[in-house]
Amino acid sequence: MARPVCEDEEAHDDVMMGDTQIRELRAQSNQAIAAHDADRTVAFMAPDIVVGVAGGPTLHGRAASRAAFAEQFADRAFVTYVRTIERVTQTEPLRATERGRWVGRWRLTSGMHEQGGSYTAQWHFSEMGWLIYSETFVEA
């Protein structure tokens, strides 16, 4: 989970290991979604995050994302979303771009339903560590 940085040396190491840390944070984010924990799910997001939902609205802010996740988690058919990183590129010392594939799963009476596609996420390093500032999901 994102955490405060206490020492300059520690902050430097966190910035330099952006790829590794972003991969770990994404894994934790996937775990939070699988656990249907809306608060933990949005803990990886910047307060002013912008999320382009595949086939849906653009969400502005952590509160809007939390509300959308809470609604999904209340749907008894919803199982999870999994985002699988294909590449992390550190574009600047304090910014990185994540690209990958996403899949959503729902348990329906007719069986397991999946939909998915590609996504891009922009990460920024802040006093709270690496946070997601924007995500765009495109349905395949």
VMD Tcl script that builds the backbone (N, CA, C; Angstrom):
set m [mol new atoms 420]
animate dup $m
set s [atomselect $m all]
$s set {name element resname resid chain x y z} {
  {N N MET 1 A 0.845 -1.167 0.000}
  {CA C MET 1 A 0.000 0.000 0.000}
  {C C MET 1 A 0.892 1.231 0.000}
  {N N ALA 2 A 0.414 2.329 -0.529}
  {CA C ALA 2 A 1.188 3.563 -0.526}
  {C C ALA 2 A 1.498 3.947 0.911}
  {N N ARG 3 A 2.677 4.522 1.132}
  {CA C ARG 3 A 3.082 4.850 2.488}
  {C C ARG 3 A 3.891 6.136 2.484}
  {N N PRO 4 A 3.931 6.828 3.618}
  {CA C PRO 4 A 4.725 8.042 3.701}
  {C C PRO 4 A 6.214 7.731 3.591}
  {N N VAL 5 A 6.944 8.637 2.998}
  {CA C VAL 5 A 8.383 8.506 2.896}
  {C C VAL 5 A 9.001 9.355 3.990}
  {N N CYS 6 A 9.875 8.748 4.791}
  {CA C CYS 6 A 10.405 9.427 5.969}
  {C C CYS 6 A 11.808 9.976 5.778}
  {N N GLU 7 A 12.606 9.354 4.939}
  {CA C GLU 7 A 13.992 9.766 4.799}
  {C C GLU 7 A 14.314 9.994 3.332}
  {N N ASP 8 A 15.201 10.967 3.058}
  {CA C ASP 8 A 15.565 11.268 1.679}
  {C C ASP 8 A 16.157 10.061 0.965}
  {N N GLU 9 A 17.026 9.303 1.646}
  {CA C GLU 9 A 17.637 8.134 1.027}
  {C C GLU 9 A 16.581 7.089 0.686}
  {N N GLU 10 A 15.654 6.884 1.591}
  {CA C GLU 10 A 14.565 5.935 1.356}
  {C C GLU 10 A 13.705 6.402 0.184}
  {N N ALA 11 A 13.426 7.684 0.114}
  {CA C ALA 11 A 12.639 8.234 -0.989}
  {C C ALA 11 A 13.368 8.023 -2.306}
  {N N HIS 12 A 14.679 8.249 -2.325}
  {CA C HIS 12 A 15.457 8.051 -3.550}
  {C C HIS 12 A 15.360 6.604 -4.011}
  {N N ASP 13 A 15.497 5.648 -3.083}
  {CA C ASP 13 A 15.385 4.233 -3.426}
  {C C ASP 13 A 14.005 3.901 -3.970}
  {N N ASP 14 A 12.971 4.479 -3.371}
  {CA C ASP 14 A 11.597 4.238 -3.834}
  {C C ASP 14 A 11.402 4.739 -5.258}
  {N N VAL 15 A 11.940 5.911 -5.561}
  {CA C VAL 15 A 11.822 6.473 -6.907}
  {C C VAL 15 A 12.578 5.596 -7.897}
  {N N MET 16 A 13.797 5.203 -7.543}
  {CA C MET 16 A 14.634 4.425 -8.457}
  {C C MET 16 A 14.080 3.022 -8.701}
  {N N MET 17 A 13.286 2.506 -7.788}
  {CA C MET 17 A 12.706 1.173 -7.939}
  {C C MET 17 A 11.234 1.265 -8.348}
  {N N GLY 18 A 10.896 2.278 -9.126}
  {CA C GLY 18 A 9.510 2.500 -9.531}
  {C C GLY 18 A 8.862 1.285 -10.158}
  {N N ASP 19 A 9.550 0.621 -11.090}
  {CA C ASP 19 A 8.980 -0.538 -11.770}
  {C C ASP 19 A 8.606 -1.622 -10.763}
  {N N THR 20 A 9.520 -1.959 -9.888}
  {CA C THR 20 A 9.282 -3.006 -8.888}
  {C C THR 20 A 8.148 -2.621 -7.946}
  {N N GLN 21 A 8.178 -1.390 -7.468}
  {CA C GLN 21 A 7.146 -0.959 -6.524}
  {C C GLN 21 A 5.776 -0.872 -7.183}
  {N N ILE 22 A 5.707 -0.384 -8.401}
  {CA C ILE 22 A 4.419 -0.294 -9.090}
  {C C ILE 22 A 3.844 -1.691 -9.316}
  {N N ARG 23 A 4.672 -2.637 -9.669}
  {CA C ARG 23 A 4.191 -4.020 -9.847}
  {C C ARG 23 A 3.638 -4.571 -8.525}
  {N N GLU 24 A 4.307 -4.294 -7.429}
  {CA C GLU 24 A 3.829 -4.752 -6.121}
  {C C GLU 24 A 2.530 -4.039 -5.737}
  {N N LEU 25 A 2.469 -2.743 -5.975}
  {CA C LEU 25 A 1.249 -1.993 -5.656}
  {C C LEU 25 A 0.069 -2.464 -6.500}
  {N N ARG 26 A 0.324 -2.794 -7.757}
  {CA C ARG 26 A -0.761 -3.300 -8.615}
  {C C ARG 26 A -1.244 -4.644 -8.086}
  {N N ALA 27 A -0.334 -5.501 -7.649}
  {CA C ALA 27 A -0.741 -6.788 -7.075}
  {C C ALA 27 A -1.600 -6.572 -5.836}
  {N N GLN 28 A -1.209 -5.626 -4.982}
  {CA C GLN 28 A -2.002 -5.318 -3.795}
  {C C GLN 28 A -3.359 -4.734 -4.173}
  {N N SER 29 A -3.388 -3.922 -5.215}
  {CA C SER 29 A -4.650 -3.349 -5.703}
  {C C SER 29 A -5.585 -4.466 -6.180}
  {N N ASN 30 A -5.048 -5.417 -6.936}
  {CA C ASN 30 A -5.850 -6.557 -7.392}
  {C C ASN 30 A -6.394 -7.347 -6.206}
  {N N GLN 31 A -5.576 -7.526 -5.159}
  {CA C GLN 31 A -6.017 -8.245 -3.961}
  {C C GLN 31 A -7.151 -7.495 -3.260}
  {N N ALA 32 A -7.054 -6.169 -3.202}
  {CA C ALA 32 A -8.106 -5.365 -2.559}
  {C C ALA 32 A -9.423 -5.497 -3.315}
  {N N ILE 33 A -9.348 -5.511 -4.641}
  {CA C ILE 33 A -10.569 -5.672 -5.438}
  {C C ILE 33 A -11.154 -7.061 -5.219}
  {N N ALA 34 A -10.312 -8.080 -5.224}
  {CA C ALA 34 A -10.788 -9.454 -4.999}
  {C C ALA 34 A -11.437 -9.599 -3.626}
  {N N ALA 35 A -10.950 -8.828 -2.647}
  {CA C ALA 35 A -11.520 -8.854 -1.295}
  {C C ALA 35 A -12.749 -7.961 -1.165}
  {N N HIS 36 A -13.091 -7.255 -2.227}
  {CA C HIS 36 A -14.233 -6.323 -2.247}
  {C C HIS 36 A -14.098 -5.253 -1.152}
  {N N ASP 37 A -12.893 -4.732 -1.016}
  {CA C ASP 37 A -12.583 -3.707 -0.020}
  {C C ASP 37 A -12.411 -2.364 -0.736}
  {N N ALA 38 A -13.475 -1.571 -0.775}
  {CA C ALA 38 A -13.466 -0.310 -1.520}
  {C C ALA 38 A -12.446 0.680 -0.969}
  {N N ASP 39 A -12.328 0.780 0.342}
  {CA C ASP 39 A -11.371 1.725 0.927}
  {C C ASP 39 A -9.937 1.366 0.561}
  {N N ARG 40 A -9.609 0.112 0.693}
  {CA C ARG 40 A -8.250 -0.318 0.353}
  {C C ARG 40 A -7.992 -0.195 -1.146}
  {N N THR 41 A -9.009 -0.467 -1.963}
  {CA C THR 41 A -8.857 -0.372 -3.414}
  {C C THR 41 A -8.448 1.033 -3.838}
  {N N VAL 42 A -9.061 2.047 -3.255}
  {CA C VAL 42 A -8.758 3.424 -3.671}
  {C C VAL 42 A -7.553 4.012 -2.946}
  {N N ALA 43 A -6.987 3.297 -1.981}
  {CA C ALA 43 A -5.806 3.786 -1.257}
  {C C ALA 43 A -4.596 3.939 -2.174}
  {N N PHE 44 A -4.613 3.308 -3.332}
  {CA C PHE 44 A -3.507 3.373 -4.282}
  {C C PHE 44 A -3.657 4.547 -5.246}
  {N N MET 45 A -4.744 5.293 -5.109}
  {CA C MET 45 A -5.085 6.370 -6.039}
  {C C MET 45 A -4.804 7.740 -5.446}
  {N N ALA 46 A -4.398 8.662 -6.304}
  {CA C ALA 46 A -4.250 10.060 -5.895}
  {C C ALA 46 A -5.644 10.627 -5.625}
  {N N PRO 47 A -5.762 11.609 -4.743}
  {CA C PRO 47 A -7.074 12.191 -4.449}
  {C C PRO 47 A -7.806 12.722 -5.689}
  {N N ASP 48 A -7.049 13.228 -6.661}
  {CA C ASP 48 A -7.667 13.822 -7.856}
  {C C ASP 48 A -7.564 12.911 -9.082}
  {N N ILE 49 A -7.542 11.605 -8.869}
  {CA C ILE 49 A -7.442 10.635 -9.962}
  {C C ILE 49 A -8.559 10.835 -10.990}
  {N N VAL 50 A -8.243 10.513 -12.236}
  {CA C VAL 50 A -9.224 10.500 -13.318}
  {C C VAL 50 A -9.202 9.089 -13.909}
  {N N VAL 51 A -10.375 8.438 -13.958}
  {CA C VAL 51 A -10.472 7.068 -14.456}
  {C C VAL 51 A -11.455 7.037 -15.628}
  {N N GLY 52 A -10.964 6.599 -16.768}
  {CA C GLY 52 A -11.812 6.377 -17.930}
  {C C GLY 52 A -12.280 4.935 -17.910}
  {N N VAL 53 A -13.542 4.724 -17.581}
  {CA C VAL 53 A -14.119 3.387 -17.459}
  {C C VAL 53 A -14.478 2.862 -18.847}
  {N N ALA 54 A -14.085 1.639 -19.158}
  {CA C ALA 54 A -14.391 1.034 -20.460}
  {C C ALA 54 A -15.896 1.033 -20.700}
  {N N GLY 55 A -16.328 1.678 -21.759}
  {CA C GLY 55 A -17.744 1.717 -22.101}
  {C C GLY 55 A -18.596 2.486 -21.113}
  {N N GLY 56 A -17.983 3.258 -20.245}
  {CA C GLY 56 A -18.739 3.964 -19.212}
  {C C GLY 56 A -18.277 5.394 -19.045}
  {N N PRO 57 A -18.572 5.949 -17.893}
  {CA C PRO 57 A -18.256 7.358 -17.644}
  {C C PRO 57 A -16.778 7.558 -17.293}
  {N N THR 58 A -16.384 8.808 -17.223}
  {CA C THR 58 A -15.086 9.183 -16.681}
  {C C THR 58 A -15.314 9.574 -15.226}
  {N N LEU 59 A -14.580 8.944 -14.338}
  {CA C LEU 59 A -14.712 9.217 -12.909}
  {C C LEU 59 A -13.648 10.230 -12.503}
  {N N HIS 60 A -14.056 11.227 -11.729}
  {CA C HIS 60 A -13.142 12.271 -11.279}
  {C C HIS 60 A -13.028 12.217 -9.760}
  {N N GLY 61 A -11.836 11.889 -9.273}
  {CA C GLY 61 A -11.583 11.898 -7.844}
  {C C GLY 61 A -11.708 10.527 -7.199}
  {N N ARG 62 A -11.000 10.394 -6.087}
  {CA C ARG 62 A -10.980 9.135 -5.333}
  {C C ARG 62 A -12.370 8.767 -4.826}
  {N N ALA 63 A -13.161 9.759 -4.396}
  {CA C ALA 63 A -14.504 9.467 -3.868}
  {C C ALA 63 A -15.397 8.858 -4.948}
  {N N ALA 64 A -15.305 9.365 -6.175}
  {CA C ALA 64 A -16.113 8.809 -7.268}
  {C C ALA 64 A -15.682 7.378 -7.578}
  {N N SER 65 A -14.379 7.134 -7.552}
  {CA C SER 65 A -13.886 5.769 -7.784}
  {C C SER 65 A -14.325 4.833 -6.666}
  {N N ARG 66 A -14.286 5.313 -5.425}
  {CA C ARG 66 A -14.717 4.493 -4.305}
  {C C ARG 66 A -16.190 4.125 -4.437}
  {N N ALA 67 A -17.007 5.107 -4.808}
  {CA C ALA 67 A -18.443 4.851 -4.977}
  {C C ALA 67 A -18.691 3.828 -6.085}
  {N N ALA 68 A -17.945 3.927 -7.181}
  {CA C ALA 68 A -18.113 2.979 -8.289}
  {C C ALA 68 A -17.710 1.567 -7.857}
  {N N PHE 69 A -16.598 1.455 -7.124}
  {CA C PHE 69 A -16.190 0.136 -6.632}
  {C C PHE 69 A -17.204 -0.411 -5.630}
  {N N ALA 70 A -17.676 0.427 -4.727}
  {CA C ALA 70 A -18.654 -0.032 -3.736}
  {C C ALA 70 A -19.913 -0.564 -4.434}
  {N N GLU 71 A -20.330 0.107 -5.501}
  {CA C GLU 71 A -21.501 -0.356 -6.269}
  {C C GLU 71 A -21.212 -1.718 -6.900}
  {N N GLN 72 A -20.018 -1.884 -7.494}
  {CA C GLN 72 A -19.646 -3.174 -8.081}
  {C C GLN 72 A -19.611 -4.264 -7.014}
  {N N PHE 73 A -19.030 -3.947 -5.865}
  {CA C PHE 73 A -18.896 -4.934 -4.804}
  {C C PHE 73 A -20.253 -5.345 -4.235}
  {N N ALA 74 A -21.245 -4.483 -4.319}
  {CA C ALA 74 A -22.590 -4.807 -3.841}
  {C C ALA 74 A -23.322 -5.752 -4.798}
  {N N ASP 75 A -22.851 -5.829 -6.039}
  {CA C ASP 75 A -23.444 -6.722 -7.038}
  {C C ASP 75 A -22.993 -8.149 -6.722}
  {N N ARG 76 A -23.924 -9.000 -6.331}
  {CA C ARG 76 A -23.575 -10.365 -5.912}
  {C C ARG 76 A -22.946 -11.179 -7.044}
  {N N ALA 77 A -23.192 -10.799 -8.288}
  {CA C ALA 77 A -22.610 -11.527 -9.411}
  {C C ALA 77 A -21.142 -11.152 -9.637}
  {N N PHE 78 A -20.747 -9.967 -9.196}
  {CA C PHE 78 A -19.382 -9.501 -9.436}
  {C C PHE 78 A -18.378 -10.334 -8.645}
  {N N VAL 79 A -17.305 -10.767 -9.319}
  {CA C VAL 79 A -16.241 -11.533 -8.668}
  {C C VAL 79 A -15.020 -10.633 -8.472}
  {N N THR 80 A -14.440 -10.137 -9.563}
  {CA C THR 80 A -13.222 -9.331 -9.432}
  {C C THR 80 A -12.854 -8.666 -10.745}
  {N N TYR 81 A -11.933 -7.737 -10.657}
  {CA C TYR 81 A -11.179 -7.206 -11.794}
  {C C TYR 81 A -9.725 -7.556 -11.529}
  {N N VAL 82 A -9.036 -7.999 -12.559}
  {CA C VAL 82 A -7.603 -8.261 -12.447}
  {C C VAL 82 A -6.911 -7.464 -13.545}
  {N N ARG 83 A -5.910 -6.700 -13.130}
  {CA C ARG 83 A -5.091 -5.968 -14.085}
  {C C ARG 83 A -3.735 -6.636 -14.123}
  {N N THR 84 A -3.288 -7.015 -15.309}
  {CA C THR 84 A -2.018 -7.699 -15.493}
  {C C THR 84 A -1.068 -6.783 -16.244}
  {N N ILE 85 A 0.006 -6.420 -15.582}
  {CA C ILE 85 A 0.972 -5.498 -16.172}
  {C C ILE 85 A 1.742 -6.181 -17.298}
  {N N GLU 86 A 1.831 -5.474 -18.425}
  {CA C GLU 86 A 2.694 -5.913 -19.512}
  {C C GLU 86 A 3.996 -5.120 -19.527}
  {N N ARG 87 A 3.910 -3.823 -19.119}
  {CA C ARG 87 A 5.112 -2.982 -19.156}
  {C C ARG 87 A 4.945 -1.787 -18.226}
  {N N VAL 88 A 6.000 -1.451 -17.518}
  {CA C VAL 88 A 6.079 -0.219 -16.745}
  {C C VAL 88 A 7.261 0.570 -17.302}
  {N N THR 89 A 7.022 1.812 -17.667}
  {CA C THR 89 A 8.062 2.676 -18.196}
  {C C THR 89 A 8.170 3.894 -17.297}
  {N N GLN 90 A 9.324 4.096 -16.705}
  {CA C GLN 90 A 9.529 5.276 -15.879}
  {C C GLN 90 A 9.903 6.415 -16.822}
  {N N THR 91 A 8.945 7.301 -17.093}
  {CA C THR 91 A 9.123 8.363 -18.077}
  {C C THR 91 A 9.961 9.515 -17.542}
  {N N GLU 92 A 9.936 9.720 -16.263}
  {CA C GLU 92 A 10.737 10.727 -15.564}
  {C C GLU 92 A 11.009 10.133 -14.187}
  {N N PRO 93 A 11.902 10.734 -13.403}
  {CA C PRO 93 A 12.161 10.149 -12.083}
  {C C PRO 93 A 10.908 10.017 -11.212}
  {N N LEU 94 A 9.959 10.926 -11.349}
  {CA C LEU 94 A 8.783 10.902 -10.473}
  {C C LEU 94 A 7.496 10.492 -11.187}
  {N N ARG 95 A 7.611 9.991 -12.390}
  {CA C ARG 95 A 6.425 9.588 -13.166}
  {C C ARG 95 A 6.696 8.269 -13.883}
  {N N ALA 96 A 5.649 7.466 -13.996}
  {CA C ALA 96 A 5.772 6.195 -14.708}
  {C C ALA 96 A 4.446 5.888 -15.395}
  {N N THR 97 A 4.541 5.143 -16.481}
  {CA C THR 97 A 3.369 4.689 -17.229}
  {C C THR 97 A 3.312 3.173 -17.160}
  {N N GLU 98 A 2.147 2.682 -16.803}
  {CA C GLU 98 A 1.896 1.236 -16.743}
  {C C GLU 98 A 0.936 0.889 -17.871}
  {N N ARG 99 A 1.238 -0.164 -18.596}
  {CA C ARG 99 A 0.343 -0.660 -19.655}
  {C C ARG 99 A 0.105 -2.143 -19.411}
  {N N GLY 100 A -1.121 -2.572 -19.707}
  {CA C GLY 100 A -1.408 -3.978 -19.498}
  {C C GLY 100 A -2.782 -4.377 -19.996}
  {N N ARG 101 A -3.229 -5.531 -19.513}
  {CA C ARG 101 A -4.524 -6.106 -19.871}
  {C C ARG 101 A -5.363 -6.189 -18.604}
  {N N TRP 102 A -6.674 -6.023 -18.762}
  {CA C TRP 102 A -7.575 -6.163 -17.615}
  {C C TRP 102 A -8.668 -7.156 -17.976}
  {N N VAL 103 A -9.188 -7.806 -16.944}
  {CA C VAL 103 A -10.334 -8.698 -17.116}
  {C C VAL 103 A -11.242 -8.531 -15.899}
  {N N GLY 104 A -12.524 -8.479 -16.168}
  {CA C GLY 104 A -13.537 -8.468 -15.115}
  {C C GLY 104 A -14.285 -9.782 -15.154}
  {N N ARG 105 A -14.661 -10.273 -13.972}
  {CA C ARG 105 A -15.353 -11.569 -13.902}
  {C C ARG 105 A -16.632 -11.445 -13.082}
  {N N TRP 106 A -17.709 -12.043 -13.622}
  {CA C TRP 106 A -19.002 -12.091 -12.951}
  {C C TRP 106 A -19.493 -13.529 -12.974}
  {N N ARG 107 A -20.075 -13.971 -11.873}
  {CA C ARG 107 A -20.643 -15.316 -11.766}
  {C C ARG 107 A -22.133 -15.200 -12.044}
  {N N LEU 108 A -22.551 -15.649 -13.233}
  {CA C LEU 108 A -23.953 -15.577 -13.634}
  {C C LEU 108 A -24.582 -16.970 -13.573}
  {N N THR 109 A -25.890 -17.026 -13.624}
  {CA C THR 109 A -26.555 -18.332 -13.603}
  {C C THR 109 A -26.136 -19.171 -14.800}
  {N N SER 110 A -25.768 -18.536 -15.901}
  {CA C SER 110 A -25.330 -19.255 -17.100}
  {C C SER 110 A -23.854 -19.641 -17.047}
  {N N GLY 111 A -23.145 -19.247 -15.983}
  {CA C GLY 111 A -21.721 -19.562 -15.850}
  {C C GLY 111 A -20.897 -18.294 -15.652}
  {N N MET 112 A -19.608 -18.453 -15.658}
  {CA C MET 112 A -18.701 -17.328 -15.454}
  {C C MET 112 A -18.679 -16.457 -16.712}
  {N N HIS 113 A -18.874 -15.156 -16.514}
  {CA C HIS 113 A -18.813 -14.186 -17.620}
  {C C HIS 113 A -17.558 -13.344 -17.432}
  {N N GLU 114 A -16.813 -13.131 -18.517}
  {CA C GLU 114 A -15.623 -12.291 -18.475}
  {C C GLU 114 A -15.697 -11.242 -19.562}
  {N N GLN 115 A -15.166 -10.072 -19.249}
  {CA C GLN 115 A -14.931 -9.060 -20.263}
  {C C GLN 115 A -13.620 -8.391 -19.907}
  {N N GLY 116 A -12.951 -7.866 -20.903}
  {CA C GLY 116 A -11.662 -7.265 -20.634}
  {C C GLY 116 A -11.144 -6.489 -21.816}
  {N N GLY 117 A -9.895 -6.102 -21.696}
  {CA C GLY 117 A -9.263 -5.315 -22.741}
  {C C GLY 117 A -7.905 -4.826 -22.278}
  {N N SER 118 A -7.550 -3.629 -22.705}
  {CA C SER 118 A -6.261 -3.054 -22.353}
  {C C SER 118 A -6.450 -1.856 -21.428}
  {N N TYR 119 A -5.366 -1.467 -20.764}
  {CA C TYR 119 A -5.430 -0.287 -19.906}
  {C C TYR 119 A -4.072 0.402 -19.883}
  {N N THR 120 A -4.127 1.664 -19.525}
  {CA C THR 120 A -2.941 2.478 -19.283}
  {C C THR 120 A -3.153 3.207 -17.970}
  {N N ALA 121 A -2.132 3.235 -17.135}
  {CA C ALA 121 A -2.193 3.961 -15.867}
  {C C ALA 121 A -0.982 4.875 -15.766}
  {N N GLN 122 A -1.215 6.070 -15.257}
  {CA C GLN 122 A -0.139 7.021 -14.993}
  {C C GLN 122 A 0.098 7.060 -13.496}
  {N N TRP 123 A 1.314 6.832 -13.079}
  {CA C TRP 123 A 1.717 6.854 -11.679}
  {C C TRP 123 A 2.608 8.061 -11.440}
  {N N HIS 124 A 2.452 8.699 -10.287}
  {CA C HIS 124 A 3.321 9.801 -9.872}
  {C C HIS 124 A 3.848 9.472 -8.485}
  {N N PHE 125 A 5.088 9.837 -8.247}
  {CA C PHE 125 A 5.677 9.639 -6.929}
  {C C PHE 125 A 5.431 10.892 -6.105}
  {N N SER 126 A 4.921 10.715 -4.892}
  {CA C SER 126 A 4.609 11.842 -4.010}
  {C C SER 126 A 5.119 11.531 -2.612}
  {N N GLU 127 A 4.827 12.393 -1.661}
  {CA C GLU 127 A 5.220 12.142 -0.280}
  {C C GLU 127 A 4.564 10.874 0.268}
  {N N MET 128 A 3.529 10.375 -0.375}
  {CA C MET 128 A 2.866 9.127 0.028}
  {C C MET 128 A 3.369 7.926 -0.782}
  {N N GLY 129 A 4.419 8.117 -1.568}
  {CA C GLY 129 A 4.931 7.047 -2.418}
  {C C GLY 129 A 4.284 7.108 -3.793}
  {N N TRP 130 A 4.317 5.995 -4.496}
  {CA C TRP 130 A 3.731 5.925 -5.835}
  {C C TRP 130 A 2.210 5.846 -5.738}
  {N N LEU 131 A 1.514 6.742 -6.471}
  {CA C LEU 131 A 0.050 6.759 -6.532}
  {C C LEU 131 A -0.403 6.829 -7.981}
  {N N ILE 132 A -1.563 6.262 -8.256}
  {CA C ILE 132 A -2.153 6.307 -9.595}
  {C C ILE 132 A -2.852 7.655 -9.778}
  {N N TYR 133 A -2.475 8.384 -10.829}
  {CA C TYR 133 A -3.104 9.672 -11.119}
  {C C TYR 133 A -4.141 9.576 -12.230}
  {N N SER 134 A -4.003 8.588 -13.079}
  {CA C SER 134 A -5.034 8.381 -14.105}
  {C C SER 134 A -4.974 6.948 -14.594}
  {N N GLU 135 A -6.143 6.458 -14.980}
  {CA C GLU 135 A -6.255 5.135 -15.584}
  {C C GLU 135 A -7.271 5.227 -16.706}
  {N N THR 136 A -6.973 4.543 -17.797}
  {CA C THR 136 A -7.905 4.466 -18.921}
  {C C THR 136 A -8.047 3.002 -19.305}
  {N N PHE 137 A -9.283 2.521 -19.274}
  {CA C PHE 137 A -9.582 1.124 -19.607}
  {C C PHE 137 A -10.351 1.089 -20.916}
  {N N VAL 138 A -9.906 0.230 -21.840}
  {CA C VAL 138 A -10.535 0.081 -23.146}
  {C C VAL 138 A -10.971 -1.361 -23.279}
  {N N GLU 139 A -12.219 -1.548 -23.676}
  {CA C GLU 139 A -12.740 -2.912 -23.850}
  {C C GLU 139 A -12.269 -3.489 -25.175}
  {N N ALA 140 A -11.899 -4.767 -25.160}
  {CA C ALA 140 A -11.419 -5.434 -26.390}
  {C C ALA 140 A -12.591 -5.801 -27.274}
}
mol reanalyze $m
mol bondsrecalc $m
mol representation Tube
mol addrep $m
